[in-house]
C-alpha cells in the first residue's frame, strides 16, 4: 500500500479529518497472477489524480509542516517543509502535463 502520509498531509492542509483512501490506488507492478516475476516485497502503484491535485494545491505553511512532521518518525518541521515543497512542485508539474504520480515501495 502507498503510504497514508500523503493523504494525511492533504487532510492537514485542508483542515479536514484524515480518511484512508488506499482503495483508490491502482496497482501497476508487479503484474497479476500470470506474471513471471518472482514474489518480492516491491510494488508500484498509481496514485489517484485527486491526490495529485490536492498535493499540487497545498499552500505550505510552517503550521502545516509542523503538524505533519509530528506524524512522521524523526522528521523535523523544517525538513517536512522542504519535503512538502518538493511534493507540491512534483504534483504541480505532473498535473500540468496531464501525467500521474506513482508510488514505489520496497519492504
C-alpha positions as CSV (number, residue, x, y, z in Angstrom):
1,X,0.0,0.0,0.0
2,X,1.1,3.5,-0.7
3,X,2.0,5.5,2.4
4,X,-1.0,7.1,4.0
5,X,1.2,10.0,4.9
6,X,0.4,11.8,1.6
7,X,-3.3,11.6,2.3
8,X,-2.7,12.7,5.9
9,X,-0.8,15.8,4.5
10,X,-3.6,16.8,2.3
11,X,-6.1,16.4,5.2
12,X,-3.9,18.6,7.4
13,X,-3.6,21.2,4.6
14,X,-7.4,21.2,4.0
15,X,-8.3,21.2,7.7
16,X,-10.3,18.0,7.4
17,X,-10.1,14.6,9.2
18,X,-7.8,12.0,7.6
19,X,-9.6,9.4,5.6
20,X,-7.9,6.2,4.4
21,X,-8.1,6.2,0.6
22,X,-5.8,3.3,-0.2
23,X,-8.6,1.6,-2.0
24,X,-8.2,4.2,-4.7
25,X,-4.7,3.1,-5.6
26,X,-4.1,1.4,-9.0
27,X,-1.6,-1.5,-9.0
28,X,0.9,-1.1,-11.8
29,X,3.7,-3.6,-10.9
30,X,4.1,-6.5,-10.4
31,X,1.7,-7.8,-12.9
32,X,-1.3,-10.0,-12.0
33,X,-1.2,-13.7,-11.2
34,X,0.1,-14.7,-14.6
35,X,3.3,-12.7,-14.0
36,X,6.7,-14.5,-14.3
37,X,8.1,-12.1,-11.7
38,X,9.4,-13.7,-8.6
39,X,7.5,-12.9,-5.4
40,X,9.1,-9.9,-3.9
41,X,8.0,-7.2,-1.4
42,X,8.2,-4.5,-4.0
43,X,5.4,-2.8,-5.9
44,X,4.4,0.3,-7.8
45,X,1.0,1.9,-7.6
46,X,-0.5,4.8,-9.4
47,X,-1.8,7.4,-7.1
48,X,-5.3,8.8,-7.9
49,X,-5.3,12.1,-9.7
50,X,-7.4,13.6,-7.0
51,X,-4.5,13.1,-4.6
52,X,-2.0,14.6,-7.1
53,X,-4.3,17.6,-7.5
54,X,-4.7,18.0,-3.7
55,X,-1.0,17.9,-3.2
56,X,-0.4,20.4,-6.0
57,X,-2.8,22.8,-4.4
58,X,-1.3,22.8,-0.9
59,X,-0.3,26.2,0.4
60,X,2.6,25.2,2.5
61,X,2.8,27.0,5.8
62,X,5.0,26.4,8.9
63,X,1.9,25.2,10.8
64,X,1.1,22.5,8.2
65,X,4.8,21.4,8.1
66,X,4.9,21.2,11.9
67,X,1.7,19.3,12.2
68,X,2.7,16.8,9.5
69,X,6.2,16.4,11.0
70,X,4.7,15.2,14.3
71,X,3.2,12.2,12.5
72,X,6.5,11.2,10.8
73,X,9.2,9.4,12.6
74,X,12.0,11.7,13.5
75,X,11.2,14.4,10.9
76,X,11.7,18.0,12.0
77,X,9.3,20.7,10.8
78,X,12.0,22.4,8.6
79,X,12.7,19.0,6.9
80,X,8.9,18.5,6.5
81,X,8.5,22.0,4.9
82,X,11.3,21.2,2.4
83,X,9.8,17.8,1.5
84,X,6.3,19.3,1.2
85,X,7.6,21.9,-1.2
86,X,9.2,19.2,-3.3
87,X,6.0,17.2,-3.4
88,X,3.9,20.3,-4.3
89,X,6.3,21.0,-7.2
90,X,6.3,17.4,-8.4
91,X,2.5,17.2,-8.2
92,X,2.1,20.5,-10.0
93,X,4.5,19.5,-12.8
94,X,2.8,16.2,-13.4
95,X,-0.7,17.8,-13.4
96,X,0.4,20.5,-15.8
97,X,1.3,17.9,-18.4
98,X,-1.6,15.5,-17.7
99,X,0.5,12.8,-16.1
100,X,0.1,10.7,-13.0
101,X,2.0,10.2,-9.8
102,X,3.3,6.8,-8.8
103,X,4.3,5.2,-5.5
104,X,7.2,2.7,-5.4
105,X,7.6,0.7,-2.3
106,X,10.1,-1.9,-1.2
107,X,9.6,-3.8,2.1
